[in-house]
Amino acid sequence: MSPEALLLPLGAGFLYSCAAIALKRALGAGISGGWVNLLSNVSMALLFQIFWLFPEATHGAEIPLSLFLAPIACGSLFFLGQACTFRAISAGDVSVATPLLGTKVLIVALLSFLLLGKALPVSWWFGSLLATLGIGLISYAPGNSAQNHGLTIIWSMLAAGVFALTDVLVQHWVPRFGFARFAPLMFAVPGILSIVYVPRLLREGIFLPTVGGRIAFQWLAAGVLLLALQCLGMYTSIGHFGSATVTNILYGSRCLWSVILVWLLGSIGGTPPALGVHRAVMIRRMIGAVLLFAAMALVLS
């Protein structure tokens, strides 16, 4: 496996963890979810347009008009996944939403088999299962209210399923387009669809966070930029190396990064556990880390 195929999803996982913590902080400071969705999708749409500068974007074979439905469909699914993700993050703790979003690893493997008829090595199936279990053990933290916990589960699982379907379809369609043409078309769609947030934001008037002031905008800007960059790394990996399953297993390292960052930054993304359960939490997370690295080793062996 090439170094790029390893580093892109691993780096994307780290950037996602940073982005999730920053956006959670921005939401907690009074930033509306509509602004987060709008600015995140627009920034991604603009960033992915750089691929038009690549020679293969303009010198490839002519594409039938009917095939242009593919990037539109993938972009629409991505838009839906983004909306579900931000609802999950705003409804509960990052350390609860992240492991549930990590079930995407197993769903990608299942959909690759069911939709594409792709025969996956047994080690990949075990790797997907171990990665999902590891993500859950590392990041799960009890303590949310029952209502918020339920909402977090629902929105996170919806996001995981939608994103998994998006990844599998991208893997399927990119070879017919070339990634340099598919990616900018796909990510232009969520940018355009984000217009649906504008009327509500205009009704709300000029945004003035009541808690964090200027700091809230700084967290928002950091989260939006990091989210766009991690998306670039993630989908470049799928588009160029053609394995949504392997990419997602490596991308699952985001849960480990989340734990490390929250620990170092004083649980900035959620409520820290009570002192009496620190040891149990750390033991569970260490077991999860072992499972996650075992999953990566299975895929890379």
C-alpha positions as CSV (number, residue, x, y, z in Angstrom):
1,M,0.0,0.0,0.0
2,S,1.4,3.4,-0.9
3,P,2.3,6.0,1.8
4,E,-0.3,8.3,0.3
5,A,-3.1,5.7,0.7
6,L,-2.2,5.5,4.4
7,L,-1.5,9.1,5.2
8,L,-4.5,10.6,3.6
9,P,-7.2,8.8,5.6
10,L,-5.1,8.9,8.8
11,G,-4.6,12.7,8.4
12,A,-8.2,13.2,7.6
13,G,-9.2,11.4,10.8
14,F,-7.0,13.7,12.8
15,L,-8.4,16.8,11.1
16,Y,-12.0,15.6,11.6
17,S,-11.4,15.2,15.4
18,C,-10.1,18.8,15.6
19,A,-13.0,20.0,13.5
20,A,-15.6,18.3,15.6
21,I,-14.3,19.7,18.8
22,A,-14.1,23.2,17.3
23,L,-17.6,23.1,15.9
24,K,-19.0,21.7,19.1
25,R,-17.4,24.6,20.9
26,A,-18.9,27.1,18.3
27,L,-22.4,25.5,18.7
28,G,-22.1,25.7,22.5
29,A,-21.2,29.4,22.2
30,G,-24.4,30.1,20.4
31,I,-23.6,29.6,16.7
32,S,-26.7,28.3,14.9
33,G,-26.6,24.9,13.2
34,G,-27.7,26.6,10.0
35,W,-24.6,28.7,9.8
36,V,-22.4,25.7,10.5
37,N,-24.1,23.7,7.7
38,L,-24.0,26.6,5.2
39,L,-20.4,27.6,5.8
40,S,-19.1,24.1,5.9
41,N,-20.7,23.0,2.7
42,V,-19.8,26.2,0.8
43,S,-16.2,25.9,1.9
44,M,-16.0,22.3,0.7
45,A,-17.6,23.3,-2.6
46,L,-15.0,26.0,-3.2
47,L,-12.1,23.9,-2.1
48,F,-12.9,21.0,-4.4
49,Q,-13.1,23.3,-7.4
50,I,-9.3,23.3,-7.5
51,F,-9.4,20.0,-9.3
52,W,-10.5,21.8,-12.5
53,L,-6.9,23.0,-12.6
54,F,-5.6,19.5,-13.1
55,P,-5.0,18.4,-16.7
56,E,-7.1,15.2,-16.4
57,A,-10.2,17.3,-15.6
58,T,-10.3,18.8,-19.1
59,H,-8.5,16.3,-21.3
60,G,-10.4,13.1,-20.4
61,A,-12.9,11.2,-22.6
62,E,-16.3,12.8,-23.2
63,I,-18.9,11.8,-20.6
64,P,-22.5,11.0,-21.6
65,L,-25.0,13.5,-20.2
66,S,-26.9,10.8,-18.3
67,L,-23.9,10.0,-16.2
68,F,-23.9,13.4,-14.7
69,L,-26.7,12.2,-12.4
70,A,-24.0,10.3,-10.5
71,P,-22.1,13.2,-8.9
72,I,-25.4,15.0,-8.3
73,A,-26.7,12.0,-6.4
74,C,-23.5,11.6,-4.4
75,G,-23.4,15.3,-3.6
76,S,-27.1,15.2,-2.5
77,L,-26.4,12.3,-0.2
78,F,-23.3,14.0,1.2
79,F,-25.5,17.1,2.0
80,L,-28.0,14.9,3.8
81,G,-25.1,13.2,5.8
82,Q,-23.7,16.6,6.8
83,A,-27.1,17.7,8.1
84,C,-27.5,14.6,10.2
85,T,-23.9,14.8,11.5
86,F,-24.3,18.4,12.8
87,R,-27.6,17.4,14.4
88,A,-25.8,14.6,16.1
89,I,-23.0,16.8,17.4
90,S,-25.4,19.6,18.6
91,A,-27.7,17.0,20.3
92,G,-25.0,15.4,22.4
93,D,-21.4,14.9,23.4
94,V,-18.8,14.6,20.7
95,S,-17.5,11.5,22.5
96,V,-20.9,9.8,22.1
97,A,-21.5,10.9,18.5
98,T,-18.1,10.0,17.2
99,P,-18.2,6.2,17.9
100,L,-21.7,6.0,16.5
101,L,-20.5,7.7,13.3
102,G,-17.7,5.2,13.3
103,T,-20.2,2.4,12.5
104,K,-19.9,3.7,9.0
105,V,-16.8,1.4,8.7
106,L,-18.9,-1.7,8.9
107,I,-21.8,-0.3,6.8
108,V,-19.3,0.5,4.0
109,A,-18.0,-3.0,3.9
110,L,-21.6,-4.4,3.9
111,L,-22.7,-2.1,1.1
112,S,-19.6,-2.8,-1.0
113,F,-20.6,-6.4,-0.9
114,L,-24.3,-6.0,-1.5
115,L,-24.4,-3.2,-4.0
116,L,-21.1,-3.6,-5.9
117,G,-20.7,-7.4,-5.6
118,K,-17.2,-6.7,-4.4
119,A,-15.7,-9.8,-2.8
120,L,-13.9,-8.5,0.3
121,P,-11.1,-10.4,2.0
122,V,-12.2,-12.1,5.2
123,S,-9.5,-9.9,7.0
124,W,-11.3,-6.8,5.9
125,W,-14.6,-7.9,7.3
126,F,-12.9,-8.7,10.6
127,G,-11.1,-5.4,10.4
128,S,-14.3,-3.5,9.8
129,L,-15.9,-5.2,12.8
130,L,-12.9,-4.6,15.1
131,A,-12.7,-1.0,14.0
132,T,-16.4,-0.4,14.8
133,L,-16.1,-2.1,18.2
134,G,-12.9,-0.2,18.9
135,I,-14.4,3.1,18.0
136,G,-17.3,2.5,20.4
137,L,-15.1,1.5,23.3
138,I,-12.7,4.4,22.9
139,S,-15.2,7.2,22.6
140,Y,-18.4,6.2,24.3
141,A,-19.0,8.1,27.5
142,P,-22.2,7.9,29.6
143,G,-23.7,10.9,31.2
144,N,-26.0,12.6,28.7
145,S,-29.7,12.9,29.4
146,A,-31.8,10.1,28.0
147,Q,-33.5,12.4,25.6
148,N,-30.3,13.9,24.2
149,H,-28.6,10.5,24.1
150,G,-31.5,9.1,22.0
151,L,-31.3,11.9,19.6
152,T,-27.6,11.6,19.2
153,I,-28.0,7.9,18.5
154,I,-30.6,8.5,15.8
155,W,-28.8,11.3,14.0
156,S,-25.4,9.6,14.2
157,M,-26.7,6.3,12.8
158,L,-28.5,8.1,10.0
159,A,-25.3,10.0,9.2
160,A,-23.2,6.9,9.2
161,G,-25.6,5.1,6.8
162,V,-25.9,8.0,4.4
163,F,-22.1,8.6,4.3
164,A,-21.4,4.9,3.9
165,L,-23.7,4.8,0.8
166,T,-22.0,8.0,-0.5
167,D,-18.5,6.5,-0.2
168,V,-19.5,3.3,-2.0
169,L,-21.1,5.1,-4.8
170,V,-18.1,7.4,-5.2
171,Q,-15.9,4.4,-5.4
172,H,-18.2,2.9,-8.1
173,W,-18.6,6.0,-10.3
174,V,-15.2,7.8,-10.1
175,P,-13.4,5.4,-12.5
176,R,-15.9,6.4,-15.3
177,F,-15.4,10.1,-14.7
178,G,-11.9,10.5,-13.3
179,F,-11.7,12.0,-9.8
180,A,-10.6,15.4,-11.0
181,R,-14.0,15.8,-12.8
182,F,-16.2,13.9,-10.4
183,A,-15.1,15.6,-7.2
184,P,-15.8,19.3,-8.1
185,L,-19.2,18.4,-9.5
186,M,-20.1,16.3,-6.5
187,F,-19.2,18.9,-3.9
188,A,-20.7,21.8,-5.8
189,V,-24.1,20.1,-5.1
190,P,-24.1,20.5,-1.3
191,G,-22.8,24.0,-1.7
192,I,-25.8,24.8,-3.9
193,L,-28.3,22.9,-1.7
194,S,-27.1,24.9,1.3
195,I,-29.1,27.8,-0.1
196,V,-32.1,26.2,1.8
197,Y,-30.6,27.6,5.0
198,V,-30.4,31.2,3.8
199,P,-34.1,32.2,4.3
200,R,-34.1,31.0,7.9
201,L,-30.8,32.7,8.6
202,L,-32.1,35.9,7.1
203,R,-35.1,35.7,9.4
204,E,-32.9,35.3,12.4
205,G,-31.0,38.5,11.4
206,I,-27.3,39.2,11.9
207,F,-25.8,36.5,13.9
208,L,-24.6,37.6,17.4
209,P,-23.4,34.8,19.7
210,T,-24.4,35.5,23.2
211,V,-21.8,33.3,25.0
212,G,-18.4,33.5,23.3
213,G,-18.5,36.6,21.2
214,R,-15.6,36.9,18.8
215,I,-14.2,33.6,20.1
216,A,-17.3,31.8,18.8
217,F,-16.5,33.0,15.3
218,Q,-12.9,31.8,15.6
219,W,-14.1,28.3,16.6
220,L,-16.5,28.3,13.7
221,A,-13.9,29.4,11.2
222,A,-11.4,26.8,12.5
223,G,-14.0,24.0,12.4
224,V,-15.2,24.8,8.9
225,L,-11.7,25.0,7.5
226,L,-10.6,21.8,9.1
227,L,-13.8,20.0,8.1
228,A,-13.2,21.0,4.5
229,L,-9.6,19.8,4.5
230,Q,-10.4,16.4,6.1
231,C,-13.1,15.9,3.5
232,L,-10.5,16.6,0.7
233,G,-8.2,14.0,2.2
234,M,-10.9,11.4,2.7
235,Y,-12.4,11.6,-0.8
236,T,-9.1,12.0,-2.5
237,S,-8.1,8.7,-0.9
238,I,-11.3,6.9,-2.0
239,G,-11.2,8.5,-5.5
240,H,-7.5,7.7,-6.2
241,F,-7.0,4.4,-4.5
242,G,-10.5,2.9,-5.0
243,S,-11.1,1.2,-1.6
244,A,-13.8,2.8,0.5
245,T,-13.5,0.0,3.1
246,V,-9.8,0.3,3.7
247,T,-10.0,4.1,3.7
248,N,-12.8,4.1,6.3
249,I,-11.0,1.7,8.6
250,L,-7.9,4.0,8.6
251,Y,-10.2,7.0,8.9
252,G,-11.6,5.4,12.0
253,S,-8.5,6.6,13.8
254,R,-10.5,9.8,14.3
255,C,-12.0,8.4,17.5
256,L,-8.6,7.8,19.0
257,W,-7.5,11.4,18.0
258,S,-10.7,12.7,19.6
259,V,-10.0,10.9,22.9
260,I,-6.4,12.2,23.0
261,L,-7.4,15.8,22.1
262,V,-10.3,15.9,24.6
263,W,-7.9,14.5,27.2
264,L,-5.2,17.1,26.5
265,L,-7.5,20.1,26.1
266,G,-9.6,19.4,29.2
267,S,-12.6,17.8,27.6
268,I,-13.3,20.8,25.6
269,G,-15.8,19.0,23.4
270,G,-18.1,17.7,26.1
271,T,-18.6,16.9,29.8
272,P,-15.7,15.2,31.5
273,P,-16.5,12.0,33.4
274,A,-16.7,11.9,37.1
275,L,-13.4,11.4,38.9
276,G,-14.6,8.0,40.2
277,V,-14.8,6.5,36.8
278,H,-11.6,7.8,35.2
279,R,-9.8,4.5,35.6
280,A,-12.7,2.4,34.1
281,V,-13.0,4.9,31.2
282,M,-9.3,4.7,30.5
283,I,-9.2,0.9,30.6
284,R,-12.1,0.7,28.2
285,R,-10.5,3.2,25.8
286,M,-7.2,1.4,25.9
287,I,-9.0,-1.9,24.9
288,G,-10.7,0.1,22.1
289,A,-7.4,1.4,20.9
290,V,-6.0,-2.1,20.7
291,L,-9.0,-3.2,18.7
292,L,-8.7,-0.3,16.3
293,F,-5.0,-0.8,15.7
294,A,-5.7,-4.5,15.2
295,A,-8.2,-3.6,12.5
296,M,-5.6,-1.5,10.7
297,A,-3.1,-4.3,10.9
298,L,-5.6,-6.7,9.4
299,V,-6.2,-4.4,6.4
300,L,-2.6,-3.6,5.8
301,S,-1.3,-7.2,6.2
